[in-house]
Amino acid sequence: MYQKILVPMALDHGISPKTLEIARALLSPGGSIVALHVFEVPKGSVSAYVGEDVIQKGFEKAAEILREKVSHLDGVSTDIIRGEAHRKIIDYAVEHGFDCIVIGSHEPDISDYFIGSTAARVVRHAPCAVHVHRDS
């Protein structure tokens, strides 16, 4: 059982409800769960054409969606940060002293074999236990 569980959540697929359920099952009495979304800002030349106001509106909308996804769950707080997903998840876990990360993983596609999925990168570099839920 774990005291502090981090549940990284992508907002564009349906794995998150299951990872939150798993986190609740792994949680020690009196423990806490944080649902985290990493908002990835467009990279490269795309960012030159997208203004900061558009990015901020997207960030605010993502925060709203994240809160809605967990609003029915007692004891689950939310946080949203900007950056590259796998790096920010690991940094966040270290900075806030999490002892477990519960992360979902989709079926790998060809790009995952070359660059790796977010879940695979978190597993390789996390400083704590990582439970991966594979969506079937």
Backbone torsions as a table, in degrees:
resi	resn	phi	psi	omega
1	MET	NA	149.1	-173.7
2	TYR	-121.6	148.0	-179.8
3	GLN	-87.4	-38.7	-177.5
4	LYS	-131.3	113.6	-177.3
5	ILE	-116.7	131.1	176.8
6	LEU	-103.7	129.4	178.6
7	VAL	-120.1	95.8	175.8
8	PRO	-66.8	135.2	-175.4
9	MET	-127.7	121.8	167.3
10	ALA	-85.2	137.2	-174.2
11	LEU	-90.7	-2.2	-173.5
12	ASP	-106.9	10.2	174.2
13	HIS	-144.5	170.6	-170.7
14	GLY	-95.9	19.3	-179.1
15	ILE	-76.0	-31.1	-171.3
16	SER	-55.2	-41.4	178.7
17	PRO	-58.7	-37.2	179.4
18	LYS	-70.6	-40.1	179.4
19	THR	-67.0	-35.3	175.4
20	LEU	-65.6	-39.2	177.5
21	GLU	-63.0	-43.3	178.0
22	ILE	-62.9	-44.2	179.5
23	ALA	-59.7	-41.4	179.1
24	ARG	-63.7	-36.3	178.4
25	ALA	-69.4	-29.7	-178.0
26	LEU	-89.3	-7.9	-173.1
27	LEU	-78.5	131.6	173.4
28	SER	-72.5	152.0	174.7
29	PRO	-55.7	133.9	-179.4
30	GLY	83.6	-0.7	-179.9
31	GLY	-79.2	179.8	-178.3
32	SER	-136.0	150.6	178.0
33	ILE	-123.5	134.5	174.2
34	VAL	-119.7	123.6	172.8
35	ALA	-89.7	120.0	-175.0
36	LEU	-116.6	133.4	171.5
37	HIS	-117.2	131.9	175.8
38	VAL	-101.4	115.2	-179.3
39	PHE	-86.9	113.1	-178.5
40	GLU	-92.2	118.4	179.0
41	VAL	-75.8	140.2	178.8
42	PRO	-53.0	142.0	-176.7
43	LYS	-107.0	166.8	173.7
44	GLY	64.7	-144.2	-175.0
45	SER	-67.3	-22.3	178.2
46	VAL	-60.9	-41.0	-178.3
47	SER	-63.8	-24.5	178.2
48	ALA	-70.1	-23.3	-177.4
49	TYR	-101.2	-7.1	-179.3
50	VAL	-110.6	121.1	-178.4
51	GLY	-75.7	160.4	179.7
52	GLU	-60.6	-32.5	179.0
53	ASP	-64.5	-38.0	177.8
54	VAL	-68.0	-42.6	178.7
55	ILE	-63.0	-42.8	179.8
56	GLN	-64.1	-39.7	177.4
57	LYS	-63.5	-40.8	176.9
58	GLY	-63.1	-41.2	178.0
59	PHE	-61.3	-46.7	-179.7
60	GLU	-64.3	-40.0	177.5
61	LYS	-64.5	-42.5	178.2
62	ALA	-62.0	-40.3	178.0
63	ALA	-62.6	-40.4	178.4
64	GLU	-64.0	-45.4	179.1
65	ILE	-62.4	-42.8	178.9
66	LEU	-60.0	-47.2	178.7
67	ARG	-60.7	-40.6	179.2
68	GLU	-62.9	-38.9	-177.8
69	LYS	-64.7	-26.5	-177.8
70	VAL	-114.8	3.2	-174.6
71	SER	-59.6	-26.6	-178.9
72	HIS	-88.5	-0.3	-176.8
73	LEU	-105.8	119.0	176.6
74	ASP	-71.4	141.9	173.3
75	GLY	78.5	11.1	177.8
76	VAL	-114.1	119.7	176.8
77	SER	-101.8	166.0	-177.8
78	THR	-124.0	155.9	171.7
79	ASP	-152.2	150.5	178.4
80	ILE	-136.1	135.4	-179.1
81	ILE	-136.6	162.4	177.9
82	ARG	-99.6	147.6	173.3
83	GLY	145.5	-165.9	178.0
84	GLU	-88.0	124.9	-166.5
85	ALA	-48.9	-61.0	-172.3
86	HIS	-63.1	-38.8	179.7
87	ARG	-66.4	-44.0	-177.9
88	LYS	-68.9	-35.7	177.3
89	ILE	-61.6	-47.5	-179.6
90	ILE	-64.9	-47.2	178.8
91	ASP	-58.5	-43.5	-178.8
92	TYR	-63.3	-43.3	179.5
93	ALA	-61.0	-42.1	179.5
94	VAL	-67.4	-50.6	-175.7
95	GLU	-61.0	-32.1	-175.0
96	HIS	-106.5	5.2	173.4
97	GLY	67.2	39.5	177.6
98	PHE	-73.8	144.5	176.9
99	ASP	-105.8	0.6	177.4
100	CYS	-158.5	143.5	172.9
101	ILE	-121.7	129.7	173.6
102	VAL	-112.9	115.7	-173.2
103	ILE	-129.0	142.9	176.5
104	GLY	-90.1	156.0	177.8
105	SER	-139.7	135.6	178.2
106	HIS	-87.4	171.9	173.3
107	GLU	-63.7	130.4	-176.8
108	PRO	-66.6	144.3	171.7
109	ASP	-110.5	-176.1	-172.8
110	ILE	-60.8	-35.8	-179.1
111	SER	-65.6	-31.1	179.3
112	ASP	-64.0	-29.2	179.6
113	TYR	-72.5	-24.2	-179.0
114	PHE	-94.7	-41.3	-176.9
115	ILE	-114.2	-14.5	178.8
116	GLY	86.5	147.0	179.1
117	SER	-83.6	165.7	176.8
118	THR	-58.7	-45.7	-179.5
119	ALA	-59.1	-43.6	-179.4
120	ALA	-63.1	-39.9	179.4
121	ARG	-68.2	-39.1	177.6
122	VAL	-64.1	-44.6	178.9
123	VAL	-57.7	-44.3	-177.6
124	ARG	-66.5	-31.8	-169.7
125	HIS	-117.3	-3.3	-176.8
126	ALA	-68.5	144.6	179.5
127	PRO	-88.4	6.6	-174.9
128	CYS	-141.9	-178.5	177.1
129	ALA	-63.7	143.6	176.7
130	VAL	-130.9	125.9	174.9
131	HIS	-108.1	125.1	-178.6
132	VAL	-108.2	127.3	173.3
133	HIS	-102.0	117.2	178.5
134	ARG	-89.2	119.9	176.8
135	ASP	-73.7	128.2	-176.5
136	SER	-99.9	NA	NA
